[in-house]
């Protein structure tokens, strides 16, 4: 793993008392030592989270939208500058290759994805490009998330009118450094992402803190993701998954567009009622477990925990893939020898606002 000092915001994190951790070889901030306070900021206040696990691939060229329309699961062809969508890049056999946020600018399309998917996605896109006049290149970008009930107010106090529509985005600046702010459907609670240059991200970070945001680590964000059933690449979605298994089809797929790579599999599964052998579900747990823990029934494995945490509001919870024989809401299973209950919504399972 690269040392945490490689993070562009390392000094800011250290000053705030960060406890560093690792995600798939990437240094990250796990927490700042106060999970309950960070969780509260993500729900009722405003939180800013460093996302060094995100990267950006830039698509340029005169047919970039037409080409991406034939590659991504959502409808990008009709997006005007300042609009965007979330989508999946699929293999021909339907497995997920990347989850992306496509942000349309005047001359380019920005594809925000997990950091370890940027280069593989570029290879896939270039493989299908053939002679099409479209070019792809990674863009050096640092990504922040801004989340919580007061996230929009914090952005306004920092001088940015928060985008209202899903994945819409606006250019802005913090401390004279240019940024792009996008509404982010994958950030729990209707949050935002901020794209800044690695050199300018400190100005964005400082401006958001000055406007009232609290620094929050990925441990608390994971808890909020679980509560909102928000799967992320690497933790909950990999190349082993079909899109219907993830629960993201309503958000990432347009059934009104033309063909795209992997479309036949998506359409076939959907025509059969979306039935898959396993699907991502929430779990109310009898005790804390780790990611990778087997979900069992009668001692037999029927699934696997992908993200786990302890919610100050709900106690131990997790996201997990569960076999279709056991993924109905209210089904009793076990994780690490403790009783667990499958849920389709944590609020429906007894949570309070």
Secondary structure, DSSP 8 states (H G I E B T S, - for coil): ---GGGSTTHHHHHHTT-EEEEETTEEEEEESS-HHHHHHHHHTS-EEEE-TTEEEEEEESTTHHHHHHTTBSS--TT--TT-EEEEEEE-TTSBEEEEEEEEE-SSEEEEEEETTTHHHHHHHHHHHHTT-S-EEEEE--EEEEEESTTHHHHHHHTT-----STT-EEEEEETTEEEEEEEETTSTTTEEEEEE-TTTHHHHHHHHHHTT-EE--HHHHHHHHHHTT---BTTTB-TT-BHHHHT-HHHH--SSS---TTHHHHHHHHHTTT--SEEEEEEEESS---TT-EEEETTEEEEEEEEEEEETTTEEEEEEEEETTT-STT-EEEETTEEEEEES-TTTTT---
